[in-house]
Amino acid sequence: MTTHRSLVAQTGIFKGLHSGMGLASKGMVIAFVVFTALNVEFANSIYSAVRGWIESALNWYYVSVLLI
């Protein structure tokens, strides 16, 4: 049986972080960058639509975060 301690990096730059979460986050960042680099116009339309949704649906939260 694995313990919590064996899943957390004990040394190095990622000390204290779960190794699986580190790999998943690296993969997500790489996928995001590759997708954006390969499909610039399409990515721009998606990001603009998501930003528009955030501004309309979460207006109060969006404004409060920008003010902080």
Jmol script that loads the backbone (N, CA, C; Angstrom):
load data "model"
ATOM      1  N   MET A   1       0.838  -1.178   0.000  1.00  0.00           N
ATOM      2  CA  MET A   1       0.000   0.000   0.000  1.00  0.00           C
ATOM      3  C   MET A   1       0.883   1.241   0.000  1.00  0.00           C
ATOM      4  N   THR A   2       0.555   2.183  -0.852  1.00  0.00           N
ATOM      5  CA  THR A   2       1.340   3.410  -0.892  1.00  0.00           C
ATOM      6  C   THR A   2       0.797   4.405   0.118  1.00  0.00           C
ATOM      7  N   THR A   3       1.713   5.123   0.671  1.00  0.00           N
ATOM      8  CA  THR A   3       1.322   6.139   1.640  1.00  0.00           C
ATOM      9  C   THR A   3       1.358   7.506   0.982  1.00  0.00           C
ATOM     10  N   HIS A   4       0.757   8.446   1.636  1.00  0.00           N
ATOM     11  CA  HIS A   4       0.753   9.818   1.124  1.00  0.00           C
ATOM     12  C   HIS A   4       2.174  10.327   0.947  1.00  0.00           C
ATOM     13  N   ARG A   5       3.050   9.967   1.860  1.00  0.00           N
ATOM     14  CA  ARG A   5       4.424  10.432   1.809  1.00  0.00           C
ATOM     15  C   ARG A   5       5.166   9.928   0.571  1.00  0.00           C
ATOM     16  N   SER A   6       4.872   8.713   0.137  1.00  0.00           N
ATOM     17  CA  SER A   6       5.587   8.162  -1.014  1.00  0.00           C
ATOM     18  C   SER A   6       5.133   8.800  -2.323  1.00  0.00           C
ATOM     19  N   LEU A   7       3.979   9.454  -2.338  1.00  0.00           N
ATOM     20  CA  LEU A   7       3.475  10.090  -3.549  1.00  0.00           C
ATOM     21  C   LEU A   7       3.912  11.540  -3.682  1.00  0.00           C
ATOM     22  N   VAL A   8       4.497  12.078  -2.641  1.00  0.00           N
ATOM     23  CA  VAL A   8       4.914  13.475  -2.626  1.00  0.00           C
ATOM     24  C   VAL A   8       6.425  13.538  -2.784  1.00  0.00           C
ATOM     25  N   ALA A   9       6.899  14.417  -3.680  1.00  0.00           N
ATOM     26  CA  ALA A   9       8.334  14.569  -3.909  1.00  0.00           C
ATOM     27  C   ALA A   9       9.011  15.046  -2.630  1.00  0.00           C
ATOM     28  N   GLN A  10      10.117  14.409  -2.281  1.00  0.00           N
ATOM     29  CA  GLN A  10      10.830  14.733  -1.051  1.00  0.00           C
ATOM     30  C   GLN A  10      12.012  15.666  -1.284  1.00  0.00           C
ATOM     31  N   THR A  11      12.486  15.748  -2.542  1.00  0.00           N
ATOM     32  CA  THR A  11      13.631  16.597  -2.849  1.00  0.00           C
ATOM     33  C   THR A  11      13.394  17.308  -4.172  1.00  0.00           C
ATOM     34  N   GLY A  12      14.274  18.232  -4.462  1.00  0.00           N
ATOM     35  CA  GLY A  12      14.237  18.910  -5.746  1.00  0.00           C
ATOM     36  C   GLY A  12      13.293  20.099  -5.780  1.00  0.00           C
ATOM     37  N   ILE A  13      13.125  20.630  -6.974  1.00  0.00           N
ATOM     38  CA  ILE A  13      12.311  21.825  -7.153  1.00  0.00           C
ATOM     39  C   ILE A  13      10.834  21.569  -6.859  1.00  0.00           C
ATOM     40  N   PHE A  14      10.387  20.326  -7.017  1.00  0.00           N
ATOM     41  CA  PHE A  14       8.989  19.982  -6.783  1.00  0.00           C
ATOM     42  C   PHE A  14       8.758  19.404  -5.387  1.00  0.00           C
ATOM     43  N   LYS A  15       9.642  19.689  -4.444  1.00  0.00           N
ATOM     44  CA  LYS A  15       9.521  19.171  -3.082  1.00  0.00           C
ATOM     45  C   LYS A  15       8.164  19.566  -2.492  1.00  0.00           C
ATOM     46  N   GLY A  16       7.456  18.575  -1.978  1.00  0.00           N
ATOM     47  CA  GLY A  16       6.157  18.811  -1.368  1.00  0.00           C
ATOM     48  C   GLY A  16       4.985  18.692  -2.313  1.00  0.00           C
ATOM     49  N   LEU A  17       5.247  18.492  -3.592  1.00  0.00           N
ATOM     50  CA  LEU A  17       4.177  18.390  -4.575  1.00  0.00           C
ATOM     51  C   LEU A  17       3.940  16.939  -4.967  1.00  0.00           C
ATOM     52  N   HIS A  18       2.708  16.618  -5.271  1.00  0.00           N
ATOM     53  CA  HIS A  18       2.329  15.277  -5.718  1.00  0.00           C
ATOM     54  C   HIS A  18       2.835  15.089  -7.148  1.00  0.00           C
ATOM     55  N   SER A  19       3.557  14.022  -7.409  1.00  0.00           N
ATOM     56  CA  SER A  19       4.183  13.825  -8.718  1.00  0.00           C
ATOM     57  C   SER A  19       3.158  13.688  -9.837  1.00  0.00           C
ATOM     58  N   GLY A  20       2.053  13.029  -9.585  1.00  0.00           N
ATOM     59  CA  GLY A  20       1.017  12.886 -10.609  1.00  0.00           C
ATOM     60  C   GLY A  20       0.396  14.214 -10.988  1.00  0.00           C
ATOM     61  N   MET A  21       0.195  15.065 -10.013  1.00  0.00           N
ATOM     62  CA  MET A  21      -0.369  16.386 -10.293  1.00  0.00           C
ATOM     63  C   MET A  21       0.625  17.230 -11.081  1.00  0.00           C
ATOM     64  N   GLY A  22       1.897  17.079 -10.789  1.00  0.00           N
ATOM     65  CA  GLY A  22       2.914  17.814 -11.533  1.00  0.00           C
ATOM     66  C   GLY A  22       2.934  17.418 -12.993  1.00  0.00           C
ATOM     67  N   LEU A  23       2.862  16.121 -13.253  1.00  0.00           N
ATOM     68  CA  LEU A  23       2.842  15.644 -14.637  1.00  0.00           C
ATOM     69  C   LEU A  23       1.579  16.094 -15.359  1.00  0.00           C
ATOM     70  N   ALA A  24       0.450  16.035 -14.681  1.00  0.00           N
ATOM     71  CA  ALA A  24      -0.811  16.451 -15.298  1.00  0.00           C
ATOM     72  C   ALA A  24      -0.788  17.937 -15.639  1.00  0.00           C
ATOM     73  N   SER A  25      -0.271  18.753 -14.744  1.00  0.00           N
ATOM     74  CA  SER A  25      -0.239  20.192 -15.011  1.00  0.00           C
ATOM     75  C   SER A  25       0.729  20.526 -16.144  1.00  0.00           C
ATOM     76  N   LYS A  26       1.868  19.840 -16.198  1.00  0.00           N
ATOM     77  CA  LYS A  26       2.801  20.051 -17.305  1.00  0.00           C
ATOM     78  C   LYS A  26       2.159  19.671 -18.629  1.00  0.00           C
ATOM     79  N   GLY A  27       1.448  18.546 -18.642  1.00  0.00           N
ATOM     80  CA  GLY A  27       0.769  18.106 -19.855  1.00  0.00           C
ATOM     81  C   GLY A  27      -0.286  19.088 -20.314  1.00  0.00           C
ATOM     82  N   MET A  28      -1.030  19.647 -19.368  1.00  0.00           N
ATOM     83  CA  MET A  28      -2.064  20.619 -19.723  1.00  0.00           C
ATOM     84  C   MET A  28      -1.457  21.897 -20.293  1.00  0.00           C
ATOM     85  N   VAL A  29      -0.367  22.364 -19.720  1.00  0.00           N
ATOM     86  CA  VAL A  29       0.290  23.569 -20.224  1.00  0.00           C
ATOM     87  C   VAL A  29       0.837  23.329 -21.622  1.00  0.00           C
ATOM     88  N   ILE A  30       1.474  22.188 -21.833  1.00  0.00           N
ATOM     89  CA  ILE A  30       2.019  21.868 -23.157  1.00  0.00           C
ATOM     90  C   ILE A  30       0.902  21.764 -24.182  1.00  0.00           C
ATOM     91  N   ALA A  31      -0.198  21.092 -23.837  1.00  0.00           N
ATOM     92  CA  ALA A  31      -1.333  20.969 -24.756  1.00  0.00           C
ATOM     93  C   ALA A  31      -1.919  22.340 -25.083  1.00  0.00           C
ATOM     94  N   PHE A  32      -2.037  23.202 -24.099  1.00  0.00           N
ATOM     95  CA  PHE A  32      -2.558  24.554 -24.294  1.00  0.00           C
ATOM     96  C   PHE A  32      -1.671  25.341 -25.254  1.00  0.00           C
ATOM     97  N   VAL A  33      -0.368  25.294 -25.045  1.00  0.00           N
ATOM     98  CA  VAL A  33       0.568  26.039 -25.889  1.00  0.00           C
ATOM     99  C   VAL A  33       0.575  25.493 -27.311  1.00  0.00           C
ATOM    100  N   VAL A  34       0.606  24.166 -27.464  1.00  0.00           N
ATOM    101  CA  VAL A  34       0.619  23.562 -28.799  1.00  0.00           C
ATOM    102  C   VAL A  34      -0.676  23.878 -29.541  1.00  0.00           C
ATOM    103  N   PHE A  35      -1.821  23.742 -28.866  1.00  0.00           N
ATOM    104  CA  PHE A  35      -3.106  24.052 -29.489  1.00  0.00           C
ATOM    105  C   PHE A  35      -3.141  25.498 -29.967  1.00  0.00           C
ATOM    106  N   THR A  36      -2.675  26.411 -29.124  1.00  0.00           N
ATOM    107  CA  THR A  36      -2.685  27.828 -29.484  1.00  0.00           C
ATOM    108  C   THR A  36      -1.727  28.110 -30.633  1.00  0.00           C
ATOM    109  N   ALA A  37      -0.561  27.496 -30.630  1.00  0.00           N
ATOM    110  CA  ALA A  37       0.420  27.735 -31.687  1.00  0.00           C
ATOM    111  C   ALA A  37      -0.035  27.176 -33.030  1.00  0.00           C
ATOM    112  N   LEU A  38      -0.725  26.043 -33.015  1.00  0.00           N
ATOM    113  CA  LEU A  38      -1.150  25.415 -34.267  1.00  0.00           C
ATOM    114  C   LEU A  38      -2.431  26.017 -34.834  1.00  0.00           C
ATOM    115  N   ASN A  39      -3.285  26.551 -33.980  1.00  0.00           N
ATOM    116  CA  ASN A  39      -4.581  27.073 -34.412  1.00  0.00           C
ATOM    117  C   ASN A  39      -4.800  28.472 -33.844  1.00  0.00           C
ATOM    118  N   VAL A  40      -4.011  29.427 -34.273  1.00  0.00           N
ATOM    119  CA  VAL A  40      -4.033  30.756 -33.671  1.00  0.00           C
ATOM    120  C   VAL A  40      -5.404  31.410 -33.791  1.00  0.00           C
ATOM    121  N   GLU A  41      -5.963  31.444 -34.988  1.00  0.00           N
ATOM    122  CA  GLU A  41      -7.256  32.104 -35.192  1.00  0.00           C
ATOM    123  C   GLU A  41      -8.377  31.379 -34.456  1.00  0.00           C
ATOM    124  N   PHE A  42      -8.386  30.055 -34.529  1.00  0.00           N
ATOM    125  CA  PHE A  42      -9.418  29.271 -33.852  1.00  0.00           C
ATOM    126  C   PHE A  42      -9.314  29.438 -32.340  1.00  0.00           C
ATOM    127  N   ALA A  43      -8.077  29.393 -31.828  1.00  0.00           N
ATOM    128  CA  ALA A  43      -7.863  29.579 -30.390  1.00  0.00           C
ATOM    129  C   ALA A  43      -8.323  30.966 -29.958  1.00  0.00           C
ATOM    130  N   ASN A  44      -8.047  31.973 -30.779  1.00  0.00           N
ATOM    131  CA  ASN A  44      -8.483  33.332 -30.457  1.00  0.00           C
ATOM    132  C   ASN A  44     -10.000  33.418 -30.364  1.00  0.00           C
ATOM    133  N   SER A  45     -10.699  32.763 -31.275  1.00  0.00           N
ATOM    134  CA  SER A  45     -12.164  32.804 -31.229  1.00  0.00           C
ATOM    135  C   SER A  45     -12.695  32.081 -29.990  1.00  0.00           C
ATOM    136  N   ILE A  46     -12.079  30.966 -29.635  1.00  0.00           N
ATOM    137  CA  ILE A  46     -12.507  30.234 -28.431  1.00  0.00           C
ATOM    138  C   ILE A  46     -12.231  31.059 -27.176  1.00  0.00           C
ATOM    139  N   TYR A  47     -11.033  31.623 -27.061  1.00  0.00           N
ATOM    140  CA  TYR A  47     -10.678  32.392 -25.873  1.00  0.00           C
ATOM    141  C   TYR A  47     -11.539  33.649 -25.754  1.00  0.00           C
ATOM    142  N   SER A  48     -11.870  34.268 -26.893  1.00  0.00           N
ATOM    143  CA  SER A  48     -12.746  35.441 -26.864  1.00  0.00           C
ATOM    144  C   SER A  48     -14.143  35.067 -26.408  1.00  0.00           C
ATOM    145  N   ALA A  49     -14.648  33.928 -26.876  1.00  0.00           N
ATOM    146  CA  ALA A  49     -15.977  33.473 -26.461  1.00  0.00           C
ATOM    147  C   ALA A  49     -16.002  33.148 -24.969  1.00  0.00           C
ATOM    148  N   VAL A  50     -14.962  32.490 -24.477  1.00  0.00           N
ATOM    149  CA  VAL A  50     -14.890  32.158 -23.048  1.00  0.00           C
ATOM    150  C   VAL A  50     -14.795  33.437 -22.216  1.00  0.00           C
ATOM    151  N   ARG A  51     -13.996  34.384 -22.669  1.00  0.00           N
ATOM    152  CA  ARG A  51     -13.885  35.655 -21.942  1.00  0.00           C
ATOM    153  C   ARG A  51     -15.225  36.378 -21.922  1.00  0.00           C
ATOM    154  N   GLY A  52     -15.940  36.382 -23.052  1.00  0.00           N
ATOM    155  CA  GLY A  52     -17.260  37.002 -23.101  1.00  0.00           C
ATOM    156  C   GLY A  52     -18.234  36.344 -22.143  1.00  0.00           C
ATOM    157  N   TRP A  53     -18.195  35.015 -22.065  1.00  0.00           N
ATOM    158  CA  TRP A  53     -19.077  34.298 -21.140  1.00  0.00           C
ATOM    159  C   TRP A  53     -18.729  34.645 -19.696  1.00  0.00           C
ATOM    160  N   ILE A  54     -17.437  34.686 -19.389  1.00  0.00           N
ATOM    161  CA  ILE A  54     -17.011  35.028 -18.026  1.00  0.00           C
ATOM    162  C   ILE A  54     -17.474  36.438 -17.670  1.00  0.00           C
ATOM    163  N   GLU A  55     -17.309  37.376 -18.601  1.00  0.00           N
ATOM    164  CA  GLU A  55     -17.707  38.756 -18.329  1.00  0.00           C
ATOM    165  C   GLU A  55     -19.208  38.896 -18.142  1.00  0.00           C
ATOM    166  N   SER A  56     -19.997  38.094 -18.850  1.00  0.00           N
ATOM    167  CA  SER A  56     -21.452  38.224 -18.724  1.00  0.00           C
ATOM    168  C   SER A  56     -22.012  37.398 -17.570  1.00  0.00           C
ATOM    169  N   ALA A  57     -21.559  36.170 -17.413  1.00  0.00           N
ATOM    170  CA  ALA A  57     -22.124  35.284 -16.391  1.00  0.00           C
ATOM    171  C   ALA A  57     -21.539  35.545 -15.007  1.00  0.00           C
ATOM    172  N   LEU A  58     -20.292  35.933 -14.953  1.00  0.00           N
ATOM    173  CA  LEU A  58     -19.622  36.140 -13.667  1.00  0.00           C
ATOM    174  C   LEU A  58     -19.168  37.586 -13.514  1.00  0.00           C
ATOM    175  N   ASN A  59     -19.988  38.501 -13.986  1.00  0.00           N
ATOM    176  CA  ASN A  59     -19.623  39.916 -14.009  1.00  0.00           C
ATOM    177  C   ASN A  59     -19.199  40.428 -12.640  1.00  0.00           C
ATOM    178  N   TRP A  60     -19.963  40.153 -11.604  1.00  0.00           N
ATOM    179  CA  TRP A  60     -19.656  40.643 -10.260  1.00  0.00           C
ATOM    180  C   TRP A  60     -18.327  40.086  -9.765  1.00  0.00           C
ATOM    181  N   TYR A  61     -18.065  38.810 -10.036  1.00  0.00           N
ATOM    182  CA  TYR A  61     -16.824  38.176  -9.595  1.00  0.00           C
ATOM    183  C   TYR A  61     -15.644  38.705 -10.413  1.00  0.00           C
ATOM    184  N   TYR A  62     -15.836  38.822 -11.720  1.00  0.00           N
ATOM    185  CA  TYR A  62     -14.794  39.300 -12.621  1.00  0.00           C
ATOM    186  C   TYR A  62     -14.353  40.708 -12.222  1.00  0.00           C
ATOM    187  N   VAL A  63     -15.302  41.580 -11.966  1.00  0.00           N
ATOM    188  CA  VAL A  63     -14.974  42.952 -11.585  1.00  0.00           C
ATOM    189  C   VAL A  63     -14.269  42.983 -10.235  1.00  0.00           C
ATOM    190  N   SER A  64     -14.734  42.190  -9.279  1.00  0.00           N
ATOM    191  CA  SER A  64     -14.098  42.190  -7.960  1.00  0.00           C
ATOM    192  C   SER A  64     -12.675  41.641  -8.017  1.00  0.00           C
ATOM    193  N   VAL A  65     -12.416  40.658  -8.868  1.00  0.00           N
ATOM    194  CA  VAL A  65     -11.055  40.127  -9.009  1.00  0.00           C
ATOM    195  C   VAL A  65     -10.146  41.167  -9.649  1.00  0.00           C
ATOM    196  N   LEU A  66     -10.652  41.885 -10.645  1.00  0.00           N
ATOM    197  CA  LEU A  66      -9.837  42.904 -11.297  1.00  0.00           C
ATOM    198  C   LEU A  66      -9.533  44.077 -10.368  1.00  0.00           C
ATOM    199  N   LEU A  67     -10.417  44.341  -9.422  1.00  0.00           N
ATOM    200  CA  LEU A  67     -10.201  45.450  -8.498  1.00  0.00           C
ATOM    201  C   LEU A  67      -9.210  45.122  -7.394  1.00  0.00           C
ATOM    202  N   ILE A  68      -8.966  43.859  -7.161  1.00  0.00           N
ATOM    203  CA  ILE A  68      -8.060  43.457  -6.072  1.00  0.00           C
ATOM    204  C   ILE A  68      -6.617  43.613  -6.468  1.00  0.00           C
TER     205      ILE A  68
END
end "model"
wireframe off; spacefill off
backbone 0.3
color backbone group
